[in-house]
Each structure stands twice: as C-alpha cells, then as structure tokens.
Amino acid sequence: MTFLAEADIEQALLADLAALGYQTTTEAQAGPDGSAPEREAYADVLLFINGLPLVVIELKSPSSEQATLQTAYTQLQTYKAEIPSLFRTNAALVISDGQLARIELPEARSLSWTRSWMS
C-alpha cells in the first residue's frame, strides 16, 4: 500500500477547500489573527470564517510509524499552550493520521461521545 506524504495530504485538502470557495493560506503566510506569524509553525490547516480561525486541523503522515492520532492530539495541546490566541474563537479541532480522523467540538466537551479521544 502506498501512502501520500503529509505535505501532499495538506495540499489536497487546501485544494478541496479552495474549490469550495474558501480562501486558503499556508502556515508561513499568516498567524491565527491573519497577521504575520508570531512563531515558525502552526497547525497544518486553519480554516478562517469571516476572518476568525474557527477550525484547526493537524495532519500526520500515514507513512510514518510515529505519526498517530495521539501525536496529532499532543501537537494540538502544544499549540493550545503556546498560542492560546489561536483557540479563542475555535469551533472545531480535527486530527488525522491519514487513515483515521477525529473531531473535537470544544463547546461540547461534556458530551460523552467526545470524551474518548480527549483523554
């Protein structure tokens, strides 16, 4: 089985979002508030709606054995600690290892179906 590289998955997702009419940008071009980045890296994909970063997507390459849903989740926790401004208006967090994906809705933390991947 052949797997795509993480960068190829990111580009495919960005192309799909652009085809749906969303404006997309790379992490090197914009920080969470649309200004110049305050650090070298952010999540792989930020979906801005009306200028607010509402969806944060962290992707891991399926070709790497170290790339798991847990490493993607851990990376988002690092971002939360280092750049809390990215999550002030956040409505959804998405993680994927190229084979599986999970979504967290921060406002729905009390719902039992969101608990399994947040622990």
C-alpha positions in Angstrom: 0.0 0.0 0.0 1.4 3.4 -1.0 0.8 6.4 1.3 0.8 10.1 0.5 3.3 12.3 2.3 1.8 14.7 4.9 2.6 17.7 2.6 0.6 16.0 -0.2 -2.4 15.5 2.0 -2.2 19.1 3.2 -2.1 20.3 -0.4 -5.1 18.1 -1.4 -7.1 19.4 1.5 -6.3 23.0 0.7 -7.2 22.4 -3.0 -10.5 20.9 -1.9 -11.3 23.8 0.4 -10.3 26.3 -2.4 -12.7 24.5 -4.8 -15.4 25.0 -2.2 -14.8 28.7 -2.3 -12.7 29.1 0.9 -9.6 31.2 0.8 -6.6 29.2 2.0 -3.1 30.1 3.1 0.0 28.3 4.3 1.2 28.4 7.9 4.2 30.5 6.9 1.9 33.2 5.5 -0.4 34.1 8.3 -0.7 33.8 12.1 -4.0 32.9 13.8 -5.3 36.5 13.6 -4.3 36.8 9.9 -1.3 39.0 10.7 2.4 38.0 10.3 3.1 34.7 12.2 4.4 35.0 15.7 6.1 31.6 15.6 7.5 29.4 12.9 4.7 26.8 12.7 1.0 26.5 13.4 -1.4 23.6 12.8 -1.3 22.2 9.3 -4.6 23.8 8.2 -6.5 26.7 9.7 -10.0 27.4 8.3 -10.9 31.0 8.7 -14.5 32.1 8.5 -15.2 35.8 8.5 -11.5 36.3 9.5 -11.7 34.1 12.6 -9.8 30.8 12.9 -12.8 28.5 13.5 -11.3 25.1 12.5 -7.8 23.9 13.4 -6.6 20.8 11.5 -3.5 18.8 12.4 -2.4 16.2 10.0 0.1 13.4 10.4 1.7 11.4 7.6 0.4 7.8 7.3 3.8 6.8 6.0 5.4 7.5 9.4 5.1 4.9 12.2 5.4 7.7 14.7 2.5 9.7 13.2 -0.6 8.7 15.1 -3.8 10.3 16.2 -2.1 10.6 19.6 0.8 12.6 18.2 -1.6 14.9 16.3 -3.6 15.4 19.5 -0.4 16.1 21.5 0.7 18.6 18.9 -2.7 20.5 19.3 -2.2 20.5 23.1 1.3 22.1 22.5 -0.4 24.8 20.3 -3.0 25.4 22.9 -0.3 26.1 25.5 2.0 28.2 23.2 -0.5 30.1 21.1 -3.8 30.4 23.0 -5.0 33.2 20.7 -5.4 30.5 18.0 -8.1 28.9 20.1 -10.2 31.8 21.3 -12.7 31.6 18.5 -12.2 27.9 17.7 -15.3 25.9 17.0 -13.7 22.6 15.9 -10.4 20.7 16.2 -9.6 18.0 13.6 -6.8 15.5 13.8 -5.9 12.8 11.3 -3.1 10.3 10.7 -4.1 9.8 7.1 -6.2 6.7 7.9 -8.3 7.8 10.8 -9.7 11.2 11.8 -11.3 12.6 14.9 -13.1 15.9 15.5 -13.5 17.7 18.8 -16.0 20.4 19.4 -14.6 22.4 22.3 -18.1 23.7 23.3 -19.3 20.1 23.5 -16.8 18.7 26.0 -19.5 17.5 28.3 -21.0 15.2 25.6 -20.0 11.6 26.2 -19.1 10.9 22.5 -16.3 13.5 22.6 -14.6 12.1 25.7 -13.0 9.0 24.1 -10.3 10.8 22.1 -9.6 13.7 24.5 -8.2 11.5 27.3 
